[in-house]
Amino acid sequence: MSLPPQTRPAQRYLSEQQPTEQQPTRTPRSKPSLAEQAPSPAELPEVARRLAKRYLPTPPTPRRAAEPLDGLISTILSQQNTAPITRRQFGGLKAAYPSWEMALADGPDGIETVLKAAGGGLSRIKANYIWNVLDQLETTRGELSLKDTRQMNDAEVRTLLESLPGVGMKTASCVLLFDLARPAMPVDTHILRITRRLEWLPAQWNAVKVERWYDEVLPATWAERYTFHVSAIRHGRETCKAQRPKCGECVLQELCPSAGVFLK
């Protein structure tokens, strides 16, 4: 017997609500890592070995700063400064301010005066950076010290450092590498130039992107990253110079596609 006419629409509605075959869900494609975009070159281990043999043959010994805040301020001073001027300015600050609390109390003007007396450029900018770092540490942490970073993991230390005024990725990496003996890989102008001449990466990648790439492809040990960083910088200063590189004396000559251009 057929159903009464008034029930048919309801029956049709119910049948339309029955589950149908589920369509596959599309997951968004994750962006490829930098190492996937530019795979680690086969010659990287050999380049690292030759640079270490030439510029840093003795294995490095980790050194942990008694006060990492000293290392941070010294790194701020080193920006666009030579090493002798950086040491002179830092020595001037420590002589003028036996404690960083005294520098905070003296203010940016007093810090600038000390830096100018020691020589070097950008004294006002660096004085502002240093004072703002001290002020933020005092405000947010209640003390002018970074000793407790030795108990933090690498990511926590980097987050803390990069939250401070004027502290970017490279400065944080320098503190991690040189003051906390952590496996970081700061990329300066010399390392960036060498990487580009070896044609390992797209020419448009900036120093931040290059550092992140090195972080993916280099062994994550302090000794290997410290050795590569220091020896590559020395190579850039002594051999792979911005102007007139000494390709005839270069330990990487047959591995470097740019050598033939400069030798001609």
Disulfide bonds with the S-S distance in Angstrom:
none
